[in-house]
Amino acid sequence: MTIEQHIEELLAELRNAVCTGERRQIETELELVKAEREVARAEQDGRVSAEPPF
C-alpha cells in the first residue's frame, strides 16, 4: 500500500467514524502518515538527506 492509498483509507475511515475516541485515533494516525509523506517528498527533492548526520 502506498502512502497516498493509506491516507485515502484513513480519510474514508474518518468519514465513517462515530465514536469521538475512534475519530481522534484516526486523526492522529492521519497526521503521522501525512508527516511521513512530507519527509519522503523532502528526501526525493533533496531538501533533506536520508543519511544520518554523523
One Martini backbone bead per residue (centre of mass of N, CA, C, O) as a GRO file, in nm:
protein
   54
    1MET     BB    1   0.097   0.037   0.023
    2THR     BB    2   0.060   0.352  -0.014
    3ILE     BB    3   0.047   0.654   0.122
    4GLU     BB    4  -0.200   0.753  -0.036
    5GLN     BB    5  -0.380   0.510   0.031
    6HIS     BB    6  -0.370   0.543   0.336
    7ILE     BB    7  -0.501   0.820   0.343
    8GLU     BB    8  -0.767   0.740   0.206
    9GLU     BB    9  -0.847   0.529   0.416
   10LEU     BB   10  -0.853   0.721   0.661
   11LEU     BB   11  -1.065   0.915   0.548
   12ALA     BB   12  -1.289   0.703   0.531
   13GLU     BB   13  -1.288   0.630   0.830
   14LEU     BB   14  -1.351   0.915   0.934
   15ARG     BB   15  -1.631   0.944   0.798
   16ASN     BB   16  -1.737   0.669   0.968
   17ALA     BB   17  -1.690   0.777   1.237
   18VAL     BB   18  -1.847   0.799   1.565
   19CYS     BB   19  -1.639   0.795   1.771
   20THR     BB   20  -1.430   1.010   1.926
   21GLY     BB   21  -1.188   0.822   1.980
   22GLU     BB   22  -1.164   0.718   1.690
   23ARG     BB   23  -1.120   0.989   1.553
   24ARG     BB   24  -0.858   1.063   1.701
   25GLN     BB   25  -0.693   0.821   1.611
   26ILE     BB   26  -0.716   0.875   1.306
   27GLU     BB   27  -0.603   1.164   1.307
   28THR     BB   28  -0.325   1.085   1.415
   29GLU     BB   29  -0.248   0.888   1.190
   30LEU     BB   30  -0.280   1.093   0.962
   31GLU     BB   31  -0.057   1.285   1.052
   32LEU     BB   32   0.175   1.078   1.033
   33VAL     BB   33   0.146   1.007   0.732
   34LYS     BB   34   0.182   1.295   0.626
   35ALA     BB   35   0.468   1.328   0.742
   36GLU     BB   36   0.596   1.097   0.585
   37ARG     BB   37   0.537   1.219   0.308
   38GLU     BB   38   0.708   1.476   0.348
   39VAL     BB   39   0.977   1.336   0.392
   40ALA     BB   40   0.987   1.186   0.125
   41ARG     BB   41   0.975   1.441  -0.052
   42ALA     BB   42   1.229   1.578   0.063
   43GLU     BB   43   1.423   1.354  -0.021
   44GLN     BB   44   1.363   1.367  -0.328
   45ASP     BB   45   1.431   1.688  -0.349
   46GLY     BB   46   1.684   1.746  -0.136
   47ARG     BB   47   1.608   1.896   0.142
   48VAL     BB   48   1.686   1.617   0.265
   49SER     BB   49   1.863   1.372   0.434
   50ALA     BB   50   1.893   1.017   0.479
   51GLU     BB   51   2.137   1.066   0.626
   52PRO     BB   52   2.320   1.061   0.880
   53PRO     BB   53   2.488   1.321   1.070
   54PHE     BB   54   2.767   1.119   1.125
   0.00000   0.00000   0.00000
